[in-house]
Amino acid sequence: MRISDVMTRDVQSVTPQHSIRDAASLMARIDSGALLVHENDRLVGMLTDRDIAIRAVAAGRDGQTAVADVMTRGVRYCFADEEVGHVARNMADIQVRRLPVLDREKRLVGVVSLGNIAALDEPRSSNTLLRGVAKAH
């Protein structure tokens, strides 16, 4: 089974120019702690609620701060045509609960999460991923 078979396609995202206030409002509206950051369909980062708390609020920045100023860059990703088991092992190794999904032209096409993989009838992939992300940091 391929990642394209299980990923979430309708991904809410922001651009680096959005304010963190707008991004936080979107997070609240969709009940998510992370947003992908794109520019012209290219993944350029990820913004998490932790990024906002640590890099913005704790640093005394206001809500008009640009997403680009506090987002996480160099985000890991996978490709839509990769095997689920392979991606699950990689997610476990790098201890992440979600990965952006790109096509081979490196355009953002979705996101795959622990929940997407856990919902499959593939206990081996689910168990591998769960053990990896549940490790103490």
C-alpha positions as CSV (number, residue, x, y, z in Angstrom):
1,M,0.0,0.0,0.0
2,R,1.2,3.5,-0.9
3,I,1.1,6.7,1.2
4,S,-1.2,8.2,-1.4
5,D,-3.7,5.6,-0.4
6,V,-3.8,6.7,3.3
7,M,-2.7,10.3,3.4
8,T,-5.0,13.3,4.2
9,R,-5.3,15.3,1.0
10,D,-7.2,18.4,2.2
11,V,-4.4,20.0,4.1
12,Q,-4.8,23.5,5.6
13,S,-1.6,25.4,5.3
14,V,-0.2,29.0,5.6
15,T,2.4,31.0,3.8
16,P,5.6,32.5,5.4
17,Q,4.0,35.9,5.2
18,H,0.9,35.1,7.3
19,S,0.8,36.4,10.8
20,I,1.2,34.0,13.7
21,R,-2.2,35.3,15.0
22,D,-3.9,34.2,11.7
23,A,-2.0,30.9,11.8
24,A,-3.1,30.3,15.5
25,S,-6.7,31.1,14.6
26,L,-6.6,28.5,11.8
27,M,-5.1,26.0,14.2
28,A,-8.0,26.6,16.6
29,R,-10.6,26.4,13.9
30,I,-9.3,23.0,12.5
31,D,-8.2,21.7,15.9
32,S,-4.6,21.1,14.9
33,G,-1.3,21.8,16.6
34,A,0.6,22.1,13.4
35,L,0.3,23.7,10.0
36,L,2.4,23.2,6.9
37,V,4.0,26.3,5.5
38,H,4.2,26.6,1.7
39,E,5.2,29.0,-0.9
40,N,4.0,28.4,-4.5
41,D,3.0,24.7,-3.7
42,R,6.5,24.1,-2.3
43,L,7.0,23.0,1.3
44,V,9.2,25.6,3.2
45,G,8.5,24.7,6.8
46,M,6.1,23.7,9.5
47,L,4.5,25.9,12.2
48,T,3.6,24.2,15.5
49,D,1.8,25.5,18.5
50,R,5.1,24.9,20.3
51,D,6.9,27.2,17.8
52,I,4.4,29.9,18.6
53,A,4.8,29.4,22.3
54,I,8.6,29.2,22.5
55,R,9.8,31.3,19.6
56,A,7.1,34.0,19.7
57,V,5.2,34.3,23.0
58,A,8.2,33.5,25.2
59,A,10.4,35.8,23.2
60,G,7.9,38.7,23.6
61,R,6.8,38.8,19.9
62,D,3.3,40.0,19.1
63,G,0.6,38.4,17.0
64,Q,1.6,40.3,13.8
65,T,4.9,38.4,13.7
66,A,5.3,36.6,10.4
67,V,5.2,32.8,10.3
68,A,8.6,32.9,8.6
69,D,10.1,34.3,11.8
70,V,9.2,31.4,14.0
71,M,8.5,28.4,11.8
72,T,10.6,25.2,11.8
73,R,12.6,24.9,8.6
74,G,14.2,21.8,7.1
75,V,11.1,19.7,7.6
76,R,11.3,16.0,6.9
77,Y,8.8,14.7,4.3
78,C,7.9,11.6,2.3
79,F,6.7,11.0,-1.2
80,A,3.2,9.9,-2.1
81,D,4.4,6.8,-4.0
82,E,6.4,5.4,-1.0
83,E,5.3,2.2,0.7
84,V,3.4,2.7,4.0
85,G,5.6,0.3,5.9
86,H,8.8,2.1,4.8
87,V,7.4,5.5,5.8
88,A,6.2,4.1,9.2
89,R,9.7,2.9,9.9
90,N,11.2,6.3,9.0
91,M,8.6,8.1,11.1
92,A,9.5,5.9,14.1
93,D,13.2,6.4,13.5
94,I,13.0,10.2,13.5
95,Q,10.2,10.1,16.2
96,V,7.6,12.2,14.4
97,R,3.8,11.8,14.4
98,R,3.2,13.4,11.0
99,L,5.0,14.0,7.8
100,P,4.2,16.2,4.8
101,V,3.6,14.3,1.6
102,L,5.1,15.5,-1.6
103,D,4.8,14.4,-5.2
104,R,8.0,13.6,-7.1
105,E,8.1,17.2,-8.4
106,K,8.3,18.2,-4.7
107,R,4.9,19.8,-4.6
108,L,2.9,19.5,-1.4
109,V,0.0,17.0,-1.9
110,G,-1.0,16.0,1.6
111,V,0.1,14.9,5.1
112,V,0.3,11.5,6.7
113,S,-0.1,11.0,10.4
114,L,0.2,8.4,13.1
115,G,-3.6,8.3,12.9
116,N,-3.7,7.6,9.2
117,I,-1.3,4.6,9.6
118,A,-3.0,3.4,12.8
119,A,-6.3,3.2,11.0
120,L,-5.0,0.7,8.5
121,D,-5.3,-3.1,8.9
122,E,-1.4,-3.3,9.0
123,P,-0.5,-4.0,12.6
124,R,3.2,-4.2,11.8
125,S,3.4,-0.7,10.4
126,S,1.2,0.7,13.2
127,N,3.1,-1.0,16.0
128,T,6.5,0.1,14.5
129,L,5.4,3.7,14.3
130,L,3.8,3.8,17.7
131,R,6.8,2.3,19.4
132,G,9.1,4.9,17.7
133,V,7.1,8.0,18.5
134,A,6.2,6.9,22.0
135,K,9.9,6.8,23.1
136,A,10.8,9.1,25.9
137,H,12.8,12.1,24.6
